[in-house]
Each structure stands twice: as C-alpha cells, then as structure tokens.
Amino acid sequence: MIKKLTIALFCSAVSLSAAAAGNITAGKALAEKYNCASCHGKDFNSPIDQSYPKLAGQHRDYLEHALTAYKRGDGANGRSNAIMTGQVKPLSNQDIKDLAAYLHSLPGTLVISR
C-alpha cells in the first residue's frame, strides 16, 4: 500500500513539474494558431522587422515574463505594443508557459557577444 502511494505521489509530482515547465507540443499549436511566425519569422529567428525580437532559443523565463507583461497591457517593463497585447490577451497562464517552452526549445541564433 505504501509503495503504491509513493508511486502515485511521484507521478503526480512529475506531472505538476512538467505542466509548470510548459508543454512544447501545446506551445507549437498556439504559435501556429496565433500566427506568431507572421512577424517573428517562420523559424522565429528572422523577424520581418529588425525591431522585432528573435524568439527561438530565448530563455523560457524571459519569454514568460515578456508575454505576461504584454498581457497586462500596462506598459510594464516597456511592453506596450498594441499588436502583442491583443495577441496575448486571450492566453491563459498555462498557454504562456507552453509558448515559452516551445520557443525556448527551438534552435536560436542569439549571441551574447561578438
């Protein structure tokens, strides 16, 4: 009985930590649904405008923070772009985690220094 309970608790903890990290497959579906590539490029490394960020390979926690700031729409941390605010408004907190996990998982071309 104790062994079954231990296994059940372990499986629950693994499921919760996976959800907390975000679901890459769900994030990919959201990126396609909201057509993020139309501005950030089909590979999320080649945005249509140089002022738009490259998203592929970006840190997951940074992406979550930025998307949450856009969702607030209050200009927090310089995130007051009307298009992004409109895109992010309908997303749940889990959607944001999923998108961040997907974009983080992609190969990026970001560099720290040259």
C-alpha positions in Angstrom: 0.0 0.0 0.0 2.8 2.5 0.9 4.7 1.6 -2.3 1.6 2.4 -4.4 1.0 5.6 -2.6 4.7 6.6 -3.1 4.5 5.8 -6.8 1.2 7.8 -7.1 2.8 10.8 -5.4 5.9 10.6 -7.5 3.8 10.5 -10.7 1.7 13.5 -9.6 4.9 15.5 -8.8 6.3 14.7 -12.2 3.1 15.7 -13.9 3.0 19.0 -12.0 6.6 19.9 -12.7 6.0 19.1 -16.4 3.0 21.4 -16.5 4.9 24.1 -14.7 7.6 24.0 -17.3 5.2 24.2 -20.2 4.2 21.8 -22.9 6.2 22.1 -26.1 3.6 20.5 -28.3 0.8 22.7 -27.0 3.1 25.7 -27.4 3.7 24.8 -31.0 0.0 24.6 -31.6 -0.5 28.0 -30.0 2.3 29.6 -32.1 0.6 28.3 -35.2 -2.9 29.3 -34.1 -1.9 32.9 -33.4 0.4 33.0 -36.4 3.4 34.2 -34.5 5.7 33.5 -37.4 4.0 36.2 -39.5 6.0 38.8 -37.6 8.8 36.8 -35.9 9.7 34.7 -39.0 9.0 31.1 -39.9 12.0 29.9 -37.9 11.4 32.5 -35.1 15.0 33.7 -35.9 14.2 36.0 -38.8 11.6 38.6 -37.9 10.1 40.7 -40.6 11.4 43.9 -38.9 14.7 44.2 -37.1 13.0 45.8 -34.2 11.0 42.6 -33.5 12.8 40.1 -31.3 14.2 36.8 -32.3 12.3 34.3 -30.1 13.9 30.9 -30.9 16.2 29.7 -28.2 15.3 32.6 -25.9 15.3 31.8 -22.2 11.9 30.3 -21.1 11.6 32.5 -18.0 12.3 35.7 -20.0 9.6 34.7 -22.6 7.1 34.0 -19.8 7.9 37.4 -18.2 7.6 39.3 -21.5 4.3 37.6 -22.6 2.8 38.2 -19.1 3.8 41.9 -19.3 2.2 42.2 -22.7 -0.9 40.5 -21.3 -1.2 43.1 -18.6 -1.1 45.8 -21.3 0.0 48.4 -18.8 3.4 49.2 -20.4 5.1 47.2 -17.7 8.8 46.7 -18.5 8.3 48.5 -21.8 5.7 46.0 -23.1 3.1 48.3 -24.6 2.8 47.1 -28.2 -0.8 47.1 -29.2 -0.5 44.2 -31.5 1.3 42.0 -29.0 -1.1 43.0 -26.2 -4.0 41.9 -28.5 -2.3 38.6 -29.4 -1.5 37.7 -25.8 -4.8 38.9 -24.0 -6.7 35.6 -24.6 -3.9 33.4 -23.4 -4.1 31.6 -20.1 -1.0 31.4 -17.8 -0.6 27.8 -18.9 -0.7 28.9 -22.6 2.1 31.4 -21.8 4.2 28.7 -20.2 3.5 26.4 -23.2 4.5 29.1 -25.8 7.6 29.9 -23.8 8.6 26.2 -23.6 8.1 25.8 -27.4 10.1 28.9 -28.4 12.9 28.0 -25.9 13.2 24.5 -27.4 13.9 25.9 -30.9 17.5 26.4 -32.2 18.3 30.0 -31.9 20.8 32.4 -33.4 21.0 34.7 -30.4 24.6 35.7 -29.4 25.9 37.0 -26.1 28.9 38.9 -27.5 30.8 39.3 -30.8 
